[in-house]
């Protein structure tokens, strides 16, 4: 996201979301906080080929000069939004190659970390295979590059992707016609290079939780909570090593709360799990959607007294509990879940969503009145969970499944899903926003045996949160997870079950096309559905609207916002009921449109070839009120930016949006929206240069040295103008 000045320690204080849209936030970058290890993003300058080229593209000396040059995140096909089928979405082989240098090793380890790739990924370094990831297209993975690194010449990382539908790979549909589940394509999440010592904490090797939190109950002390930490340390030296772990907790102002140590010997070539519980956190600040307060804990690994590796995790202190009479409780009080089911899909760019957009999605859901989100139907980018932690949104994290109309699966499918569930939980378990793991969506048969295994795997990776299954029918397996998740119905006979409505639309009740004839009926029917959940009584923990956003599926426009994230009538209807904010969508101006109002939802962009701005044009009358009319709007762009689709588009219900993507050249951007006979409008954007950090910095900063940095030095991470409130203090450790 910005130049990674290794050992430069930047942290933004916990952000409280403003009640209005446009709140400021900073994208959290834990890699910028490391003192001993290096983690650098390598999203720029990838060579790309759509298809399977002749020759051996994995070879180091293969010529990729004729290939395209792309930035990550990247989709193989950027297709028109609203497709009713997947016929235009690319399916098949795609290749990516990236060249980089490693000037020296000096006893280091080098890893490549992929946050996600669709969906079977084979990786080579300098022509040598380093691994294959094929459990699904949504879980991250790491491969060890150390044995094949060249410290003199260029290194070439080659990635072959195959997103061909397979019944053996979750979600398990063998063709494109799976209605709700579109794989899309590409190397669509960030890629990193990581350098560590030979003694190190593996990726996802630390679990941080609050002592006393278990599955569906909580004995967490809210007045004097303790932090439970399990840390795996790997020793790849050929001799035993004396290891000390130092844990330091900081509050959101950067003040040290406490520090403590733990020591043990590491056997040669083996790993060890350190398990400890801290002393009480004094005067604790609790995390909730209303006050998402975050601490930070730094773990430093010392070998023979020398600091050689570290890890940072953010900590939210909160307690979760579930009851068959009072539903869900947060921090000791009953809490009603109000949420939506969110697909990652964004018009034109499919799932190749840059980190900034995850923050915008969370911000939009909070503005809507949601306090929770269900991730339908796959785990997300780390930045999404970080946005939920920072802005305050409770998460039902979901594993890669969708069982509609499939009554049996192969043993290969279940083996992969077992791995995917373990990976999903292990990777995401430190986020305070997550309150449950959905281990399967809409099973079409009784999978009791398999669900018992999945449930046990989830609990083995994280014993602090309950599991759930989104059930459209009550098979025998309904009571195997800790929570009974309901889809489309609210009545169950078993009084002992813990209930949550994971997907509600009791009847479709009209098509929710933005500006369509049935849009008002759709909004009213969805609100009636919500009332059905409320009438189920306090035992029902709450519910999730299907769906929060339109997505590329079967002509169903079921969202509260469309594929561009433009709000519909349902958005404003729910917001009025949930927050009291006026239902401004219903206000439509009379008389002709006289002007265009153009806004850009992100004005400070990154010149990384992947950052996105939504430029929305609204037709207004002389009084400044939106006019519900259809007129052509032409976008004129100046500067290093591109627009997907035609430059002239027609408004729907007085509004239309363009999706703009930055180039890798920095500079000022001017966007003009115009319509013949109307007053045009202009938006100014800024695209800031980015560069990739040094995997091997020239100087290693001592862990005890603290530095502070000005806002100007990290301004590329700040969104929507000035930092919001005094709590937005930038700090360094």
C-alpha positions as MATLAB code, in Angstrom:
seq = 'XXXXXXXXXXXXXXXXXXXXXXXXXXXXXXXXXXXXXXXXXXXXXXXXXXXXXXXXXXXXXXXXXXXXXXXXXXXXXXXXXXXXXXXXXXXXXXXXXXXXXXXXXXXXXXXXXXXXXXXXXXXXXXXXXXXXXXXXXXXXXXXXXXXXXXXXXXXXXXXXXXXXXXXXXXXXXXXXXXXXXXXXXXXXXXXXXXXXXXXXXXXXXXXXXXXXXXXXXXXXXXXXXXXXXXXXXXXXXXXXXXXXXXXXXXXXXXXXXXXXXXXXXXXXXXXXXXXXXXXXXXXXXXXXXXXXXXXXXXXXXXXXXXXXXXXXXXXXXXXXXXXXXXXXXXXXXXXXXXXXXXXXXXXXXXXXXXXXXXXXXXXXXXXXXXXXXXXXXXXXXXXXXXXXXXXXXXXXXXXXXXXXXXXXXXXXXXXXXXXXXXXXXXXXXXXXXXXXXXXXXXXXXXXXXXXXXXXXXXXXXXXXXXXXXXXXXXXXXXXXXXXXXXXXXXXXXXXXXXXXXXXXXXXXXXXXXXXXXXXXXXXXXXXXXXXXXXXXXXXXXXXXXXXXXXXXXXXXXXXXXXXXXXXXXXXXXXXXXXXXXXXXXXXXXXXXXXXXXXXXXXXXXXXXXXXXXXXXXXXXXXXXXXXXXXXXXXXXXXXXXXXXXXXXXXXXXXXXXXXXXXXXXXXXXXXXXXXXXXXXXXXXXXXXXXXXXXXXXXXXXXXXXXXXXXXXXXXXXXXXXXXXXXXXXXXXX';
ca = [
       0.000    0.000    0.000;
       2.890    2.357    0.619;
       6.643    2.080    0.589;
       7.527   -0.328    3.352;
      10.365    1.271    5.277;
      11.334   -1.831    7.195;
      11.242   -1.462   10.962;
       9.279    1.785   10.539;
       6.477    1.112   12.933;
       3.162    2.662   12.036;
      -0.153    2.076   13.720;
      -3.428    3.894   13.461;
      -5.544    4.157   16.605;
      -8.859    2.337   16.736;
     -11.392    4.140   14.569;
     -14.937    4.887   15.592;
     -17.259    4.985   12.613;
     -19.100    8.258   12.150;
     -22.850    8.238   11.825;
     -22.642    9.607    8.305;
     -21.057    8.211    5.162;
     -17.552    9.361    4.357;
     -15.861    8.554    7.659;
     -12.086    8.450    7.528;
     -10.135    5.288    8.156;
      -6.691    3.933    7.556;
      -6.002    0.557    6.012;
      -4.310   -1.499    8.692;
      -0.960   -2.882    7.558;
       0.533   -5.237   10.121;
       3.522   -5.857    7.856;
       4.642   -2.279    8.482;
       4.935   -2.988   12.218;
       7.479   -5.807   12.129;
      10.878   -5.089   13.642;
      12.741   -8.316   12.981;
      11.113   -9.994    9.988;
      10.369   -8.469    6.596;
       7.071   -8.815    4.777;
       6.778   -6.945    1.497;
       3.938   -6.836   -0.964;
       4.802   -7.802   -4.559;
       1.637   -6.739   -6.366;
       3.277   -4.684   -9.124;
       4.731   -5.723  -12.492;
       3.383   -9.226  -12.925;
       3.485  -10.665  -16.434;
       0.185  -12.266  -17.405;
      -1.059  -14.688  -20.056;
      -4.680  -15.741  -20.548;
      -4.645  -19.394  -21.565;
      -1.917  -22.011  -21.720;
       1.055  -20.765  -23.784;
       3.318  -23.010  -25.801;
       6.551  -24.072  -24.203;
       7.338  -24.223  -20.495;
       6.143  -20.967  -18.885;
       7.227  -22.207  -15.472;
      10.857  -22.254  -16.638;
      13.189  -19.558  -15.443;
      14.467  -18.705  -18.941;
      11.026  -18.667  -20.596;
      10.463  -15.425  -22.486;
       7.363  -13.594  -21.263;
       8.167  -10.365  -23.126;
       5.009  -10.630  -25.202;
       2.767  -11.137  -22.170;
       0.714   -8.353  -20.639;
       1.788   -6.521  -17.488;
      -0.762   -6.401  -14.670;
      -1.110   -5.487  -11.020;
      -2.548   -7.621   -8.254;
      -5.425   -7.966   -7.432;
      -6.273   -9.069  -10.954;
      -9.158  -10.807  -12.705;
      -8.601  -12.764  -15.890;
     -11.788  -11.249  -17.273;
     -13.363   -7.948  -16.365;
     -16.913   -8.622  -17.518;
     -20.050   -6.538  -17.847;
     -22.025   -6.337  -14.600;
     -25.369   -8.037  -14.285;
     -24.691  -11.043  -16.502;
     -27.448  -13.626  -16.096;
     -25.096  -16.493  -16.797;
     -21.370  -17.055  -16.540;
     -20.905  -17.516  -20.260;
     -18.652  -14.457  -20.510;
     -16.628  -15.125  -17.386;
     -13.323  -16.751  -18.180;
     -12.852  -20.363  -17.133;
      -9.625  -22.231  -17.726;
      -5.865  -21.742  -17.415;
      -4.077  -18.473  -16.698;
      -0.398  -17.790  -15.990;
       1.372  -15.137  -13.925;
       5.129  -14.544  -13.654;
       7.008  -12.179  -11.370;
      10.726  -11.362  -11.284;
      12.456  -10.238   -8.077;
      15.886  -10.067   -6.474;
      17.193  -11.407   -3.162;
      20.643   -9.910   -2.536;
      21.616  -12.298    0.250;
      20.276  -14.959    2.594;
      22.606  -14.867    5.618;
      20.799  -17.703    7.333;
      17.336  -16.399    6.456;
      14.177  -18.136    5.289;
      12.184  -16.806    2.317;
       8.468  -17.529    1.851;
       5.825  -16.528   -0.679;
       2.394  -15.841    0.833;
      -0.716  -15.764   -1.351;
      -3.870  -14.350    0.235;
      -5.991  -16.104   -2.386;
      -5.924  -17.432   -5.958;
      -8.671  -18.954   -8.108;
      -8.684  -21.824   -7.677;
      -6.028  -24.513   -8.290;
      -2.665  -22.797   -7.961;
       0.653  -24.375   -8.925;
       3.766  -22.370   -8.075;
       7.355  -22.623   -9.310;
      10.478  -20.716   -8.359;
      13.216  -20.646  -10.976;
      11.605  -23.599  -12.723;
      11.376  -25.776   -9.608;
       7.976  -26.648   -8.161;
       7.484  -25.239   -4.652;
       3.879  -26.288   -4.092;
       0.296  -26.699   -5.202;
      -2.817  -25.324   -3.482;
      -6.082  -26.936   -4.517;
      -8.353  -27.083   -1.450;
     -10.419  -24.127   -2.675;
      -9.953  -20.728   -4.271;
     -10.453  -18.617   -1.145;
      -8.019  -19.706    1.569;
      -4.535  -18.241    1.745;
      -1.376  -20.337    1.473;
       2.388  -20.075    1.942;
       5.228  -21.818    0.116;
       8.860  -22.012    1.239;
      11.181  -20.619   -1.452;
      14.451  -20.816    0.484;
      15.990  -23.883   -1.165;
      15.708  -22.442   -4.669;
      16.567  -18.774   -4.098;
      19.308  -17.267   -6.250;
      21.172  -14.468   -4.451;
      23.047  -13.328   -7.578;
      20.604  -13.354  -10.499;
      16.924  -12.565  -10.923;
      14.446  -14.986   -9.381;
      11.276  -15.872  -11.292;
       8.085  -16.835   -9.479;
       5.644  -18.546  -11.873;
       2.000  -19.243  -11.005;
      -0.411  -21.377  -13.006;
      -4.097  -20.992  -12.136;
      -6.980  -23.197  -13.201;
     -10.515  -22.119  -12.241;
     -12.255  -24.969  -14.042;
     -15.286  -26.060  -12.045;
     -14.751  -29.330  -10.210;
     -17.094  -31.428   -8.087;
     -14.045  -32.451   -6.033;
     -13.112  -28.893   -4.994;
     -15.275  -26.797   -2.645;
     -17.863  -25.450   -3.218;
     -18.237  -28.710   -5.153;
     -20.361  -27.804   -8.151;
     -19.051  -29.364  -11.313;
     -20.368  -26.732  -13.715;
     -21.113  -23.045  -14.007;
     -24.815  -23.355  -13.416;
     -24.664  -23.157   -9.629;
     -26.853  -20.051   -9.424;
     -25.365  -18.365   -6.366;
     -21.752  -19.381   -6.609;
     -19.419  -17.881   -9.187;
     -15.750  -18.696   -8.952;
     -14.521  -15.833  -11.130;
     -10.788  -15.922  -11.782;
      -7.282  -14.676  -11.334;
      -4.653  -13.835   -8.790;
      -7.207  -11.657   -7.072;
      -5.610  -11.041   -3.656;
      -2.267   -9.662   -2.480;
       0.991  -11.581   -2.749;
       3.877  -11.135   -0.293;
       7.477  -12.169    0.136;
       8.437  -12.872    3.751;
      11.940  -13.088    5.216;
      12.481  -14.653    8.634;
      15.281  -16.126   10.682;
      15.667  -19.910   10.768;
      13.833  -19.760   14.084;
      10.490  -18.100   13.462;
       6.759  -17.941   14.049;
       5.076  -19.583   11.021;
       2.323  -17.761    9.180;
      -0.896  -17.981   11.213;
       1.183  -19.574   13.984;
      -0.208  -17.501   16.844;
      -3.645  -17.601   18.438;
      -4.746  -14.716   20.648;
      -8.017  -14.908   22.578;
      -9.619  -13.724   25.787;
      -9.345  -16.184   28.649;
     -12.685  -17.737   29.555;
     -14.273  -17.603   26.095;
     -15.599  -21.030   25.058;
     -17.862  -22.035   22.186;
     -21.297  -20.823   23.243;
     -20.587  -19.687   26.794;
     -18.324  -17.144   28.406;
     -16.617  -16.796   31.779;
     -14.643  -13.781   30.588;
     -13.989  -11.246   33.321;
     -14.970   -7.894   31.812;
     -13.429   -5.969   34.704;
     -10.052   -7.727   34.744;
      -9.748   -9.804   31.548;
      -6.727  -11.908   30.731;
      -5.273  -12.582   27.289;
      -4.597  -16.169   26.272;
      -1.780  -16.658   23.767;
      -0.654  -19.791   21.946;
       2.443  -19.307   19.814;
       4.156  -21.840   17.578;
       7.892  -21.325   17.079;
       9.761  -23.335   14.464;
      13.489  -24.052   14.826;
      15.111  -24.963   11.507;
      18.612  -24.794   12.904;
      20.458  -28.108   13.176;
      21.111  -27.541   16.895;
      18.791  -26.821   19.856;
      18.153  -23.174   20.675;
      17.282  -21.344   23.865;
      14.125  -19.381   23.094;
      12.462  -16.532   24.945;
       9.159  -14.969   23.919;
       8.459  -11.428   25.048;
       4.849  -10.262   24.886;
       4.025   -6.555   25.061;
       0.488   -5.177   25.088;
      -0.207   -1.628   23.875;
      -3.408    0.356   24.048;
      -4.752    2.274   21.049;
      -2.764    5.369   22.018;
       0.494    3.398   21.794;
       1.034    3.280   25.542;
       2.530    0.093   26.908;
       0.036   -1.664   29.171;
       2.272   -4.509   30.330;
       4.973   -6.918   29.178;
       5.894  -10.451   30.227;
       8.226  -13.252   29.110;
       8.160  -16.991   28.542;
      11.192  -19.240   27.930;
      11.868  -22.796   26.759;
      14.358  -24.749   24.678;
      13.613  -25.497   21.022;
      14.715  -28.877   19.734;
      16.682  -28.919   16.488;
      14.488  -29.118   13.404;
      11.275  -29.063   15.414;
       8.485  -26.726   16.459;
       7.172  -25.932   19.902;
       3.883  -24.417   21.049;
       4.158  -21.822   23.813;
       0.904  -21.521   25.784;
       0.422  -18.708   28.278;
      -2.148  -16.430   29.903;
      -1.362  -12.824   30.729;
      -2.110  -11.008   33.918;
      -5.301   -8.911   34.098;
      -5.607   -5.998   31.678;
      -6.062   -2.920   33.873;
      -9.017   -0.615   33.180;
     -10.010   -2.578   30.068;
     -11.716   -0.938   27.111;
     -14.221   -3.346   25.554;
     -14.699   -4.023   21.846;
     -18.175   -3.791   20.331;
     -19.689   -2.548   17.049;
     -20.469    0.735   18.800;
     -16.987    1.114   20.330;
     -14.514   -1.047   18.358;
     -11.554   -0.504   20.669;
      -8.404   -2.377   19.676;
      -5.266   -3.161   21.615;
      -2.091   -4.468   19.964;
       0.147   -7.248   21.223;
       3.693   -7.681   19.961;
       5.442  -11.011   20.342;
       9.238  -10.951   20.011;
      11.237  -14.146   19.563;
      14.693  -14.050   21.166;
      17.217  -16.815   20.482;
      20.168  -16.872   22.847;
      19.160  -13.372   23.949;
      18.980  -11.844   20.456;
      15.686  -10.659   18.935;
      15.309  -12.532   15.628;
      11.577  -12.601   14.797;
       8.333  -10.931   15.817;
       4.608  -10.963   15.258;
       1.844   -8.412   15.853;
      -1.842   -9.057   16.480;
      -4.667   -6.702   17.304;
      -6.774   -7.633   20.318;
     -10.414   -6.819   20.978;
     -11.593   -7.567   24.496;
     -15.176   -8.828   24.440;
     -17.257  -11.754   25.638;
     -19.708  -13.778   23.556;
     -22.502  -15.996   24.855;
     -25.507  -17.766   23.355;
     -28.714  -18.871   25.013;
     -31.772  -20.877   23.940;
     -33.959  -18.286   25.693;
     -32.240  -14.938   25.147;
     -30.282  -15.424   21.926;
     -26.890  -13.744   21.570;
     -25.151  -11.676   24.245;
     -22.180   -9.378   23.770;
     -20.216   -8.167   26.783;
     -22.855   -9.513   29.135;
     -25.935   -7.949   27.539;
     -28.394   -9.340   24.975;
     -27.536   -8.094   21.516;
     -29.783   -8.397   18.465;
     -27.908   -9.174   15.257;
     -28.978   -7.006   12.303;
     -27.127   -7.854    9.146;
     -26.913   -8.785    5.512;
     -25.386  -11.564    3.440;
     -22.529  -10.030    1.472;
     -21.023  -11.241   -1.789;
     -17.601   -9.873   -2.700;
     -18.653   -9.237   -6.318;
     -18.290   -5.651   -7.542;
     -19.389   -4.549  -10.979;
     -16.791   -5.098  -13.721;
     -13.956   -6.172  -11.433;
     -15.646   -9.370  -10.193;
     -13.769  -10.527   -7.070;
     -10.498   -8.681   -7.777;
     -11.261   -6.184   -5.023;
      -8.493   -3.920   -3.656;
      -8.170   -3.513    0.099;
      -9.716   -0.053    0.093;
     -13.043   -1.436   -1.136;
     -13.402   -3.784    1.835;
     -13.350   -0.789    4.138;
     -15.939    0.935    1.942;
     -18.211   -2.133    2.103;
     -18.022   -2.270    5.896;
     -18.614    1.467    6.100;
     -21.650    1.151    3.821;
     -23.144   -1.678    5.888;
     -22.674    0.315    9.081;
     -24.336    3.301    7.435;
     -27.233    1.026    6.525;
     -27.749    0.172   10.208;
     -26.150   -3.273   10.178;
     -24.132   -4.438   13.149;
     -23.279   -7.810   11.581;
     -22.448   -9.462    8.261;
     -22.621  -13.017    6.972;
     -19.924  -13.825    4.411;
     -21.738  -15.684    1.666;
     -20.310  -18.205    0.925;
     -16.547  -18.146    1.345;
     -13.809  -16.609    3.524;
     -12.513  -13.155    2.619;
      -9.339  -11.179    2.232;
      -7.521  -10.381    5.521;
      -8.218   -6.690    4.887;
     -11.963   -7.329    5.102;
     -11.722   -8.789    8.597;
      -9.371   -5.978    9.591;
     -11.971   -3.469    8.401;
     -14.636   -5.225   10.489;
     -12.340   -5.143   13.532;
     -11.537   -1.488   13.038;
     -14.967   -0.135   12.115;
     -17.039   -2.498   14.251;
     -19.012   -5.161   12.377;
     -19.752   -8.636   13.775;
     -18.904  -11.455   11.359;
     -20.308  -14.887   10.599;
     -17.233  -16.222    8.810;
     -18.155  -18.818    6.197;
     -16.235  -21.698    4.671;
     -16.322  -22.425    0.945;
     -19.585  -24.280    0.366;
     -22.936  -24.104   -1.340;
     -24.861  -27.341   -1.349;
     -27.896  -26.456   -3.408;
     -29.257  -29.483   -5.284;
     -26.199  -31.658   -4.510;
     -27.047  -34.701   -2.408;
     -23.657  -36.426   -2.357;
     -19.979  -35.531   -2.624;
     -16.808  -37.451   -3.339;
     -14.326  -38.358   -0.638;
     -11.885  -35.944   -2.335;
     -14.356  -33.107   -1.784;
     -14.711  -33.850    1.929;
     -10.939  -34.163    2.335;
     -10.466  -30.736    0.771;
     -13.312  -29.184    2.755;
     -11.799  -30.527    5.976;
      -8.579  -28.728    5.070;
     -10.446  -25.578    4.034;
     -12.346  -25.385    7.329;
      -9.134  -25.832    9.337;
      -7.385  -23.186    7.249;
     -10.256  -20.697    7.406;
     -10.525  -20.911   11.185;
      -6.762  -20.917   11.783;
      -6.166  -17.921    9.530;
      -8.984  -15.754   10.901;
      -9.343  -16.693   14.564;
      -7.581  -13.618   15.985;
     -10.157  -11.152   14.667;
     -12.455   -9.952   17.464;
     -15.199   -9.213   14.936;
     -15.753  -12.914   14.145;
     -18.468  -14.480   16.318;
     -19.190  -17.774   14.495;
     -17.911  -20.046   11.731;
     -20.424  -21.296    9.161;
     -19.047  -24.696    8.164;
     -21.578  -25.423    5.410;
     -24.209  -23.524    3.445;
     -27.528  -25.180    2.508;
     -26.763  -28.900    2.630;
     -29.104  -30.858    0.404;
     -28.893  -34.146    2.318;
     -28.051  -35.535    5.735;
     -24.260  -35.185    6.182;
     -24.142  -35.950    9.913;
     -20.875  -37.887    9.832;
     -19.056  -35.303    7.737;
     -20.412  -32.391    9.777;
     -19.184  -34.000   12.982;
     -15.693  -34.040   11.496;
     -15.955  -30.432   10.283;
     -17.255  -29.320   13.656;
     -14.394  -30.999   15.495;
     -11.813  -29.493   13.147;
     -13.202  -25.996   13.676;
     -13.171  -26.450   17.463;
      -9.634  -27.829   17.371;
      -8.439  -24.689   15.592;
     -10.486  -22.314   17.746;
     -12.306  -23.279   20.939;
     -13.669  -19.777   21.552;
     -16.421  -19.469   18.930;
     -19.435  -21.579   17.992;
     -19.989  -23.259   14.652;
     -23.149  -23.053   12.575;
     -24.661  -24.456    9.383;
     -26.988  -22.475    7.142;
     -29.845  -24.980    6.857;
     -32.686  -24.661    4.397;
     -34.087  -27.976    5.708;
     -33.851  -29.588    9.141;
     -31.906  -32.779    8.532;
     -30.515  -34.882   11.374;
     -27.268  -32.928   11.232;
     -28.988  -29.672   12.267;
     -27.969  -30.036   15.916;
     -24.345  -31.049   15.279;
     -23.008  -27.478   15.047;
     -23.282  -25.306   18.155;
     -25.814  -22.955   16.546;
     -28.756  -23.875   14.367;
     -28.644  -21.525   11.418;
     -31.947  -21.132    9.592;
     -32.548  -20.171    5.985;
     -36.045  -18.990    4.933;
     -37.886  -20.159    8.049;
     -38.035  -19.252   11.736;
     -39.991  -22.049   13.403;
     -38.280  -25.086   14.959;
     -39.621  -27.676   17.375;
     -36.544  -28.275   19.549;
     -36.544  -25.818   22.451;
     -32.897  -26.528   23.290;
     -31.486  -25.294   20.003;
     -29.616  -22.002   19.741;
     -31.100  -20.100   16.820;
     -29.983  -17.500   14.307;
     -31.576  -16.642   10.948;
     -28.633  -16.800    8.550;
     -30.636  -15.937    5.454;
     -34.094  -14.478    5.285;
     -36.442  -13.913    2.425;
     -39.558  -15.810    3.395;
     -40.806  -15.232   -0.135;
     -39.078  -13.455   -2.981;
     -41.841  -10.862   -2.956;
     -40.906   -9.008   -6.115;
     -37.703   -8.224   -7.918;
     -35.531   -5.592   -6.266;
     -34.157   -4.001   -9.447;
     -32.989   -0.492   -8.618;
     -35.520    1.852  -10.174;
     -37.787   -1.056  -11.148;
     -41.537   -1.235  -10.769;
     -41.322   -3.731   -7.895;
     -38.573   -2.012   -5.926;
     -40.928   -0.568   -3.287;
     -42.745   -3.898   -2.897;
     -39.416   -5.655   -2.508;
     -38.342   -3.250    0.261;
     -41.614   -3.623    2.151;
     -41.567   -7.415    1.899;
     -38.027   -7.607    3.194;
     -38.993   -5.439    6.156;
     -41.968   -7.736    6.780;
     -39.504  -10.645    6.773;
     -37.463   -8.856    9.428;
     -40.570   -8.470   11.550;
     -41.078  -12.238   11.314;
     -37.634  -12.671   12.860;
     -38.414  -10.131   15.581;
     -41.699  -11.906   16.371;
     -39.784  -15.159   16.865;
     -38.840  -13.676   20.233;
     -35.603  -13.110   22.147;
     -34.505  -16.702   21.563;
     -33.784  -15.779   17.921;
     -30.390  -14.070   17.906;
     -31.187  -11.963   14.841;
     -30.966  -12.309   11.099;
     -29.200  -11.607    7.821;
     -31.010  -10.103    4.832;
     -30.583  -11.852    1.469;
     -28.719  -10.137    0.115;
     -26.895   -6.951    0.957;
     -25.659   -6.409   -2.599;
     -26.663   -7.471   -6.097;
     -24.298  -10.012   -7.588;
     -23.815  -11.814  -10.832;
     -26.431  -14.530  -10.544;
     -29.568  -15.640  -12.368;
     -30.985  -12.136  -12.845;
     -31.770  -11.955   -9.118;
     -31.433   -8.345   -8.011;
     -31.891   -9.184   -4.354;
     -29.615   -6.604   -2.752;
     -30.180   -3.510   -0.655;
     -27.570   -1.967   -2.955;
     -26.879   -2.727   -6.604;
     -23.736   -4.201   -8.186;
     -22.086   -0.750   -8.016;
     -23.051   -0.396   -4.311;
     -25.615    2.318   -5.167;
     -28.317    2.123   -2.464;
     -31.850    1.068   -3.378;
     -35.131    1.825   -1.692;
     -34.650   -1.178    0.632;
     -31.372    0.318    1.902;
     -33.031    3.575    2.924;
     -36.133    1.826    4.251;
     -34.108   -0.331    6.627;
     -31.822    2.533    7.577;
     -34.787    4.662    8.584;
     -36.208    1.885   10.751;
     -32.890    0.816   12.272;
     -31.148    4.176   12.739;
     -33.812    6.882   12.443;
     -32.033    8.523    9.493;
     -34.589    9.975    7.053;
     -35.576    7.787    4.129;
     -34.170   10.222    1.563;
     -34.544    7.800   -1.343;
     -38.293    8.434   -1.293;
     -37.724   12.140   -1.943;
     -37.794   12.672   -5.692;
     -37.645   16.095   -7.252;
     -40.260   17.451   -9.600;
     -39.508   19.299  -12.757;
     -36.659   18.730  -15.156;
     -33.077   17.892  -14.225;
     -30.844   20.950  -14.505;
     -27.478   19.713  -13.232;
     -25.313   16.721  -12.504;
     -23.881   16.096   -9.060;
     -20.679   14.011   -9.303;
     -19.030   12.402   -6.281;
     -16.039   10.101   -5.886;
     -16.232    7.745   -2.925;
     -12.422    7.545   -2.645;
     -10.488   10.633   -3.618;
      -7.036    9.587   -2.346;
      -6.054    6.616   -4.487;
      -2.951    4.491   -4.889;
      -1.096    4.356   -8.183;
      -0.808    0.576   -7.964;
      -2.818   -0.338  -11.050;
      -5.606   -1.835   -8.942;
      -7.155    0.781   -6.648;
     -10.770    1.643   -7.366;
     -12.982    4.734   -7.149;
     -16.733    4.730   -7.654;
     -17.681    7.981   -9.413;
     -21.440    8.433   -9.028;
     -23.463   10.918  -11.069;
     -26.830   12.104   -9.745;
     -29.310   14.144  -11.771;
     -30.736   17.020   -9.732;
     -33.300   19.747  -10.296;
     -32.849   23.470   -9.586;
     -33.566   22.793   -5.891;
     -30.803   20.177   -5.719;
     -33.171   17.218   -5.354;
     -32.579   13.976   -7.265;
     -34.824   13.629  -10.302;
     -36.006   10.134  -11.175;
     -35.224   10.153  -14.870;
     -33.074    8.346  -17.418;
     -30.528   10.470  -19.272;
     -27.155    9.679  -20.862;
     -24.130   10.736  -18.814;
     -20.693   11.001  -20.413;
     -17.574   10.626  -18.279;
     -14.457   12.512  -19.402;
     -11.223   11.463  -17.713;
      -7.882   13.239  -17.493;
      -4.876   11.740  -15.755;
      -3.625    8.226  -14.924;
      -6.948    6.424  -14.567;
      -9.138    4.070  -16.620;
     -12.871    3.466  -16.661;
     -14.529    0.113  -17.211;
     -17.108   -0.058  -19.977;
     -18.523    2.675  -22.178;
     -17.784    6.291  -21.318;
     -21.445    7.165  -21.857;
     -23.969    5.439  -19.601;
     -27.640    6.022  -18.828;
     -28.906    6.885  -15.378;
     -31.286    4.599  -13.515;
     -33.673    6.354  -11.118;
     -31.560    9.465  -11.562;
     -28.218    7.876  -10.658;
     -25.401    5.956  -12.308;
     -21.840    5.068  -11.326;
     -18.568    4.510  -13.127;
     -15.874    2.196  -11.796;
     -12.473    3.866  -12.196;
      -9.175    1.991  -11.788;
      -5.791    3.605  -11.248;
      -2.696    3.015  -13.339;
       0.811    2.594  -11.983;
       1.639    6.219  -12.736;
       0.941    8.778  -10.024;
      -0.703   12.110  -10.678;
      -3.763   14.308  -10.504;
      -6.995   12.938  -11.962;
      -9.931   14.970  -13.203;
     -13.329   13.370  -13.759;
     -16.119   15.290  -15.511;
     -19.705   14.071  -15.844;
     -21.841   15.809  -18.464;
     -25.206   15.571  -20.210;
     -26.298   17.835  -23.096;
     -28.325   20.746  -21.750;
     -27.373   20.237  -18.097;
     -24.739   21.805  -15.914;
     -21.833   19.358  -15.632;
     -19.798   18.569  -12.524;
     -16.164   17.747  -11.814;
     -14.317   15.683   -9.207;
     -10.597   15.889   -8.514;
      -8.789   12.726   -7.436;
      -5.196   12.138   -6.395;
      -3.228    8.999   -7.259;
      -0.163    8.581   -5.028;
       2.950    6.671   -6.054;
       3.649    3.345   -4.379;
       6.747    1.198   -4.336;
       7.592   -2.171   -2.917;
       9.745   -2.414    0.159;
      13.093   -4.030    0.730;
      13.040   -7.681    1.632;
      16.508   -7.208    3.109;
      16.761   -3.724    4.630;
      20.161   -2.131    4.916;
      19.631   -1.416    8.614;
      17.840   -3.379   11.305;
      16.109   -1.185   13.869;
      16.521   -2.230   17.479;
      13.280   -3.436   19.054;
      13.675   -0.891   21.867;
      13.924    2.126   19.554;
      10.655    4.021   19.125;
       9.931    6.417   16.282;
       6.985    8.636   15.534;
       5.880    9.579   12.058;
       3.863   12.433   10.683;
       0.544   12.032    8.928;
       2.195   13.130    5.685;
       4.478   10.103    5.730;
       1.559    7.681    5.680;
      -1.077    9.749    3.912;
      -1.525    7.143    1.173;
      -3.141    4.922    3.762;
      -5.653    7.549    4.834;
      -9.040    7.587    3.137;
     -11.573   10.351    2.643;
      -9.525   13.288    3.806;
      -8.411   14.188    7.308;
      -8.148   11.681   10.112;
     -11.412   11.341   12.006;
     -11.319   12.583   15.597;
      -8.642   12.768   18.239;
      -8.522    8.989   18.463;
      -6.916    8.853   15.008;
      -3.471    9.490   16.436;
      -0.661    7.848   14.482;
       1.820    6.146   16.749;
       5.068    4.220   16.541;
       6.441    1.586   18.878;
];
